[in-house]
Structures are given as C-alpha cells and as structure tokens.
C-alpha cells in the first residue's frame, strides 16, 4: 500500500496516510484539526545506490517532517 502526503485546507499542516489503491480518491480527514477533504500533494523522494559516497548530495527528500 502506498503512502500519500496530504495538506489540510483548514490548518495547512502536512501529514502522511497509507491508502489502498481503490480508496485513494476518497476524502481524507486531517488528524490535527479533523477537517475533511485534505489535498494530496506531490512528494519528493530520495534514494541512494550502493556506489554513492556519504558526502554526495541526494537532491531529494522532504524536509517538512524533520
């Protein structure tokens, strides 16, 4: 099951939710304020290959949850 990122329309906070594909378009409730209808946002991702050094930049990844 994929993990989707959402942003609440009311409180504007970001959160993640695991969704099954057949329910991915259903309304999502904000866990912080309870508002229905949060917007799904495009997530950034990062990955490292075995050959990359630890000093190299990955160029991705969300900083919203740090």
Residue frames as a rotation matrix with the C-alpha (Angstrom) as fourth column:
UNK 1
0.580 0.814 0.000 0.00
0.814 -0.580 0.000 0.00
0.000 0.000 -1.000 0.00
UNK 2
-0.193 -0.680 0.707 1.37
0.632 -0.637 -0.440 3.42
0.750 0.362 0.553 -0.93
UNK 3
-0.097 0.078 -0.992 1.92
0.854 -0.505 -0.123 6.26
-0.511 -0.860 -0.018 1.50
UNK 4
0.139 0.237 0.962 0.45
0.752 -0.657 0.053 9.56
0.644 0.716 -0.269 0.32
UNK 5
-0.783 -0.354 -0.512 1.22
0.592 -0.676 -0.439 13.06
-0.190 -0.647 0.739 1.59
UNK 6
0.188 0.906 0.379 -1.63
0.864 -0.337 0.375 15.48
0.467 0.257 -0.846 2.22
UNK 7
-0.947 -0.317 0.052 -2.05
0.255 -0.839 -0.481 19.11
0.196 -0.443 0.875 3.23
UNK 8
-0.226 0.892 -0.391 -5.08
0.903 0.041 -0.428 20.23
-0.366 -0.450 -0.815 5.21
UNK 9
-0.160 0.270 0.950 -7.09
0.664 -0.682 0.306 23.05
0.730 0.679 -0.070 3.63
UNK 10
0.810 0.575 0.117 -8.03
0.278 -0.551 0.787 24.49
0.517 -0.605 -0.606 7.03
UNK 11
0.867 -0.480 -0.133 -4.91
0.012 -0.245 0.969 24.29
-0.498 -0.842 -0.207 9.26
UNK 12
0.756 -0.524 -0.391 -2.43
-0.584 -0.270 -0.766 23.88
0.295 0.808 -0.510 6.33
UNK 13
0.077 -0.742 0.666 -0.47
-0.762 0.387 0.519 21.16
-0.642 -0.548 -0.536 8.15
UNK 14
-0.042 -0.209 -0.977 1.13
-0.833 0.547 -0.081 18.30
0.551 0.811 -0.197 6.22
UNK 15
0.027 0.022 0.999 0.58
-0.720 0.694 0.004 14.64
-0.693 -0.720 0.034 7.11
UNK 16
-0.719 -0.308 -0.623 1.02
-0.652 0.609 0.451 11.18
0.240 0.731 -0.639 5.60
UNK 17
0.149 0.792 0.592 -1.55
-0.770 0.469 -0.434 8.44
-0.621 -0.391 0.680 5.21
UNK 18
-0.913 -0.347 0.216 -1.31
-0.176 0.810 0.559 4.86
-0.369 0.472 -0.800 3.97
UNK 19
0.047 0.958 -0.282 -4.08
-0.786 -0.139 -0.603 4.22
-0.617 0.250 0.746 1.44
UNK 20
-0.297 -0.046 0.954 -5.14
0.435 0.883 0.178 1.24
-0.850 0.468 -0.242 -0.63
UNK 21
-0.969 -0.228 0.098 -5.44
0.184 -0.396 0.900 1.98
-0.167 0.889 0.426 -4.35
UNK 22
-0.420 0.870 0.259 -9.20
0.719 0.145 0.680 1.56
0.554 0.472 -0.686 -4.58
UNK 23
0.540 0.624 -0.565 -9.71
0.840 -0.445 0.311 4.18
-0.057 -0.643 -0.764 -1.84
UNK 24
-0.463 -0.876 -0.135 -7.04
0.862 -0.480 0.160 6.67
-0.205 -0.042 0.978 -2.94
UNK 25
-0.685 0.251 0.684 -9.62
0.245 -0.805 0.541 9.19
0.686 0.538 0.490 -4.23
UNK 26
0.315 0.812 -0.491 -11.82
0.788 0.064 0.612 9.06
0.528 -0.580 -0.620 -1.10
UNK 27
0.578 -0.013 0.816 -11.97
-0.271 -0.946 0.178 12.12
0.770 -0.324 -0.550 1.15
UNK 28
-0.140 -0.724 -0.676 -9.21
0.673 0.431 -0.601 12.30
0.726 -0.539 0.427 3.79
UNK 29
0.884 0.465 0.052 -9.69
0.238 -0.542 0.806 13.71
0.403 -0.700 -0.589 7.29
UNK 30
0.059 -0.873 0.484 -6.91
-0.354 -0.472 -0.807 15.83
0.933 -0.123 -0.337 8.84
UNK 31
0.140 -0.044 -0.989 -5.55
0.714 0.697 0.070 14.13
0.687 -0.716 0.129 12.00
UNK 32
-0.818 -0.546 -0.179 -4.77
0.526 -0.587 -0.616 17.54
0.232 -0.598 0.767 13.56
UNK 33
-0.868 0.495 -0.042 -7.98
-0.449 -0.817 -0.362 19.58
-0.213 -0.295 0.931 13.18
UNK 34
-0.475 0.697 0.537 -10.47
0.288 0.700 -0.653 17.00
-0.831 -0.156 -0.533 11.86
UNK 35
-0.002 0.449 -0.893 -11.27
-0.714 -0.626 -0.313 18.89
-0.700 0.637 0.322 8.64
UNK 36
0.347 0.201 0.916 -12.50
0.416 0.842 -0.342 16.67
-0.840 0.500 0.209 5.76
UNK 37
0.924 0.158 0.348 -11.09
0.374 -0.185 -0.909 16.98
-0.080 0.970 -0.230 2.25
UNK 38
0.300 -0.898 -0.323 -7.32
-0.155 -0.380 0.912 17.39
-0.941 -0.223 -0.253 2.62
UNK 39
0.819 -0.072 -0.569 -5.42
-0.573 -0.141 -0.807 17.88
-0.022 0.987 -0.157 -0.65
UNK 40
0.699 -0.633 0.333 -2.94
0.561 0.774 0.293 15.27
-0.443 -0.018 0.896 -1.82
UNK 41
0.668 -0.561 -0.489 0.46
-0.613 -0.788 0.067 16.83
-0.422 0.255 -0.870 -2.55
UNK 42
0.770 -0.503 -0.391 3.30
-0.085 0.527 -0.845 15.67
0.632 0.684 0.364 -4.78
UNK 43
0.872 -0.476 0.109 6.00
-0.021 0.187 0.982 14.06
-0.488 -0.859 0.153 -2.66
UNK 44
0.342 -0.870 -0.356 9.71
-0.851 -0.125 -0.510 14.28
0.399 0.478 -0.783 -3.22
UNK 45
0.990 -0.086 0.110 11.77
0.025 0.883 0.469 11.19
-0.137 -0.461 0.876 -2.69
UNK 46
0.248 -0.960 -0.130 15.39
-0.968 -0.243 -0.053 10.30
0.020 0.140 -0.990 -2.34
UNK 47
0.996 -0.026 0.080 17.35
0.023 0.999 0.037 7.17
-0.081 -0.035 0.996 -2.96
UNK 48
0.233 -0.973 0.002 20.93
-0.877 -0.209 0.432 6.07
-0.420 -0.102 -0.902 -2.63
UNK 49
0.811 -0.075 -0.580 22.77
-0.279 0.823 -0.495 3.48
0.514 0.563 0.647 -4.64
UNK 50
0.851 -0.492 -0.181 25.49
0.482 0.599 0.639 1.26
-0.207 -0.632 0.747 -3.24
UNK 51
0.104 -0.886 0.451 28.14
0.951 -0.043 -0.305 3.17
0.289 0.461 0.839 -5.19
UNK 52
0.479 0.121 0.870 27.36
0.100 -0.992 0.083 6.63
0.872 0.048 -0.487 -3.80
UNK 53
-0.625 -0.702 -0.340 29.54
0.496 -0.021 -0.868 8.12
0.602 -0.712 0.362 -1.09
UNK 54
0.050 0.664 -0.746 28.00
0.996 -0.086 -0.010 9.53
-0.071 -0.743 -0.666 2.08
UNK 55
-0.484 -0.293 -0.825 29.24
0.361 -0.925 0.117 13.04
-0.797 -0.241 0.554 1.19
UNK 56
-0.938 0.150 0.313 27.30
0.267 -0.267 0.926 13.21
0.222 0.952 0.211 -2.07
UNK 57
-0.660 0.747 -0.088 24.03
-0.588 -0.585 -0.558 15.08
-0.468 -0.317 0.825 -2.29
UNK 58
-0.645 0.488 0.588 20.88
0.531 0.840 -0.115 13.05
-0.550 0.238 -0.800 -2.98
UNK 59
-0.984 0.180 -0.012 18.91
-0.138 -0.713 0.687 16.00
0.115 0.678 0.726 -4.38
UNK 60
-0.217 0.967 -0.132 15.55
-0.101 0.112 0.989 14.98
0.971 0.227 0.073 -2.96
UNK 61
-0.491 0.116 -0.863 13.60
0.783 0.493 -0.379 14.24
0.382 -0.863 -0.332 0.16
UNK 62
0.414 0.749 0.518 11.03
0.310 -0.651 0.693 16.18
0.856 -0.126 -0.501 2.06
UNK 63
-0.752 -0.659 -0.021 12.15
0.282 -0.293 -0.914 18.49
0.595 -0.693 0.406 4.84
UNK 64
-0.109 0.815 0.569 8.61
-0.509 -0.537 0.673 19.14
0.854 -0.216 0.473 6.08
UNK 65
0.807 0.511 -0.297 8.68
-0.089 0.602 0.794 16.28
0.584 -0.614 0.531 8.59
UNK 66
-0.080 -0.934 -0.348 12.18
0.513 0.261 -0.818 16.86
0.855 -0.244 0.458 10.02
